[in-house]
Amino acid sequence: MSLYHYASPQHFYPLAGRMVPWFAWLAAASAAIGLWIGFFVAPTDAQQGEAYRIIFVHVPASWLSMFLYLVMAGWAGLGLVLNTRLSSMMAQALAPTGALFAFLSLWSGALWGRPTWGTYWVWDARLTSELVLFFLYLGYMALNAAIEDPRRADKASGLLALVGVVNVPIIYFSVQWWNTLHQGASVSLTRAPSMAAAMLAGMLAMAFAFWMYSFAMSLARVRAIILEREAHFDWARALREVKP
């Protein structure tokens, strides 16, 4: 019953406000730990030298860009099937953070590619599909903002999000399906990691930091969306009036 209770935007709004600071502090603390391990504890890579340290930002950002899209599409799908207002709001709140991580993945990958591949960009299968993911995020946000009626906007952008899910497995399996410049995964659920323990610890700490950051930013953003979309209700109108 408590889950149904918090499915209401009115009841979820204060809960999200209480959770934001906790996730923000966890993100800051774990990012500090991850960067310290990545830049001062992890050993120098035998093949790539110091340039490899960009992976402590690049790899977690890539993971989150894909995972957040799946979460966003999941919320959008719930909004379409169950016609719940909060589900579509959560999908809308997740999109900018997912786009940020997709951009960070592309940007850090370009910095990594210059010393290792000799170029900032190639039309590699994984790079190209990650670029498509970035455009899917932008397309979702643009379509949602272009339609004035929120219900129609949720349906149209939700369908786009669900169609775009097919790109996520393409990104993940691209290095296996095609002959690409991009190296294969160093961390897998099916085998032992092919990296030093300190490298793995730093990468996982940064992944946790990015995940906590995603929670904090999405919850803060959904609170703003709730106030905007529920402005016709007395409780939301009262909260908007007391905010500076």
N, C-alpha and C positions, 0 to 999 in steps of 0.2 A: 504494500500500500504506500510506503514511503517513496518508492520509485515513481508511482503514478502521481504522488503529491508534488514531487519536484519536476515532473514533466510540464507543469504549468509555468509559463514565463514569470508570472508574479511571484511564485515561490522559489524558482530557480535563481532569480536575480540576487537576493541577499546571500544565498549559499555560494554563488560564484564569487561574490565580493569577499567572502571570508576565505576562500581558497586561493585567490590570486596572490596575496603576499607570501603564502607558504611556498607555492610553486616558484615564485620569483626568487626567493632566497635560496631554494634548492638549486635553481638554475645557476645563480651566481657562484655559489660555493662549489658545485661540481665542475663548472667551467674553469674556475681558478685551479682546481686540482688537476683537471685534464690538461690544461695548457702548461702547467708546471711540469707534469710528467712528460708531455710531448716535447717540450723545448729544453728541459734541463736534466731529465732522468733517462729517457729513452736513448738507446745507443744510436750511433750514426749507421745508416744503411750501407752495406758493403758495395752495392751497385750504384745507387742513386745519390749517395752522399747526404748532405744536409738538406737537399731539395725535397727529400721525401717527407719532411715534417709537415708539409701542407696537407698530408692525409688526415691529420688530426682535426682538420676543419672540413676538408673535401669529402671524405668518406661518410662521416655522420650526417653532413648536409644532404648528401645524395640519398642516404637511407631515409631520412625524414621527408625529403621531397616526394618520394614514392609512397611511403606509408601514410603521410598526411592526405595524399590524394585519395587513397583507399578509404580512409576515415571520412573524408569530406563526401565522397560518393556514397558511402554507407548512410551518413546522415541525410543526404539528399534523397536517397532511395526510401528511407523511412518516412520522410516528409511526403513523398509521392504516394506511398502505399497507405500510410496511416493518417495522412492529412493532418499531421501535428505541426503546429506553428514553430515550436522550439527546435524541432529537427532541422527545418530549413534554415533557421537562424544560426544554428551551430555550423551547418555547412558553409553558410556565408561568412561566418567568423573565421573559419579555418583557412579559407582560400588565400588571403594575403600572406599568412605565415608560410603556407606551402609554396607560394610563388617566391617568397624571399629565399627559402632554402633551395629551390630549383635554380634561382639566379646565382646564389652563393656556390652551388655545386658547379655550375658552368664557369663562373669567374675563377674560382680556385683551381678548377681543372685546367683552365687555360694557363694559369701561372705554373702549374705542375708540368704541363705539356711542353712548355718552351725549353726547359733544360733537359727534359728526358726524350722528347720526340723531335726537338728542333723547330717546333712551330706552336703557335698558340691554339690553332684550330685545324682540325681535319674533319671531313664529312664521314667520320667513323660511325658505325651503327649505334653504339651506345651514346656517343655525344649527340648525334642527330635526334635520337628518340628522347633524350633528356631535354633537348631544346623544344621538341614537340610538347613535352610535359609542361614546360614553362609557358608555352603559348596556350595550352589548355587551361591553365590557371587563369591567365589573362583573359581568355575568351569567356570563361565562366563569370568572372567579375564584371566584364564589360556587358555581357548579356543580362546579368542580374540588374545592373544599374540602368540599362537602356529601356527597360520595360517599367512603366510607371506603376502599374497595379502589382502589389507585392505577391499576390497569389499566382498570377500569371508568370511573374518573374521567377518565382520559386520552381514552377513546373518546367519552364523552358530551360533554365540553367541546370536544374536537376537532371533532366534528360541528357544534356550535354555532358555533365559530370559522369553519368553512368556509361555513356558511349565511350568516353575517354579512358575508362578503366582498362580497356584492351591494350593500351600503350604501356601500362606498368609491367606486365610480364615480358613485353618486348624489350624494355630497358634491362630487366634483370637477366634474361637469358640471351641477350644479344651476343655476349662474348662466347657463348657456347654454340649458337646457331650460325654465326658468321665468322669469317676470318677478319678480326679487327685488331687495331693497334692497342686498344685498351686492354690492360692486364686482367686476368681472371680474379675472382674473389679470394682475398686472403683470409676471410672469416666465413665459415660455413657451419650450418647446423648438422651437417652430415659427416664432417671430418674435423680433425684437430686443426687449429689455426696455424698458418705457415708464417708466423712472425714471433718476435721475442715477446716475453710476458709483459715487459714494461710498455712496449708499443701497444699491445692489446689493451692493457689497463688504461692507458691514456686515451685510446680511441673510444673505449666503452664509456669512460667518464664524460667525454665530450658528447657522445650520443645521448647519454642520460641528461646532460645539461641542455642540449637542444630540445629534448623531449619535454623537460620541465618548462623551458621557455615557451614552447608551443602551447602547453596547458595555460600558462599565465596570460599570454597574449590573447589567446582565443577566448578565454573566459572574460577578460577585460573588454574585448571587442564585442562579445555577445551581449554584455550588459548595455553597451551603447546602442546596439541594434534593438534590444528589447525596449528600451526607452523610446526609441524612434518609432518602432512599429506598433507599440502598444499605447501610443500617446493619447488615444481616445478614451482610455480607461482612467478612472479617477486616481488610482494608486500611482500609475505612471506619470500622470500630469502633476501630481503632488511632488514626486521625486524630481522631476525636471525643474520645478519651481524653486526647490531648495538648493539645487546645484548652482555654483557660481557661473 
